[in-house]
Amino acid sequence: MDGRRMTDMIPRVSKEIVGFAVQNTVDVIGLKDLLGIRCRTGTSSTHHSWAFFELQSFIEYKAREKGISTVSIDPAYTSQPCPRCNHISKNNRRRK
């Protein structure tokens, strides 16, 4: 994705996320700590790292304007629980 489209997309996505939180009376938005995500996935790009940081910054700023807190969450194992009941089982995951 080119830089111009990314620059346009980040404010829109952050607005939608915070808007969803407002509509659903959410008090806190949890943001995974994505620092170094490209290193963990085998892809390296400062541009991509900046995009994650920028999106997180926009969400934090817009949430603060609406009185919503944000917390940073360690991403380790967060994809394992069932999104409906939080049960953790290897059967929850069809692939890596």
HELIX and SHEET records of a PDB file:
HELIX    1   1 GLY A    3  GLN A   23  1                                  21    
HELIX    2   2 ILE A   37  THR A   41  1                                   5    
HELIX    3   3 THR A   46  GLU A   65  1                                  20    
HELIX    4   4 LYS A   90  ASN A   92  5                                   3    
SHEET    1   A 2 VAL A  28  LYS A  32  0                                        
SHEET    2   A 2 SER A  69  ILE A  73  1                                        
END                                                                             
